[in-house]
Amino acid sequence: MLLLVSIAYSLTLVIASLITLNGVPSLGSSFDDKIYHIVAYLGLTLLWGLYVKHFKKSQLLYIVCFAAIFLGFMLELLQYFVNPNRTYDTYDLIANSIGAI
């Protein structure tokens, strides 16, 4: 069950990263976008981390963290190339990495 939830969350994150999002609620700060990135990648890493911990191999947690950071980088690049309404943002990549770590 956790595997399906992790896959569904990952796919949702990929889709949300590549489409134009309108009407995202404001948290009232000037860095709302970065907070959303941190929370999204924290959730991604936690779900996959919970899934792989059952395999009892500690290096898998590092792989999950690295994979989440790599996914964030690839999605930032795809945003730039695929959706003209989205741009590559190094600060988004940093926020993704903070969430993953």
Secondary structure, 3 states (H helix, E strand, C coil): CHHHHHHHHHHHHHHHHHCCCCCCCCCCCCCHHHHHHHHHHHHHHHHHHHHHHHHCCCHHHHHHHHHHHHHHHHHHHHHHHHCCCCCCCHHHHHHHHHHHC
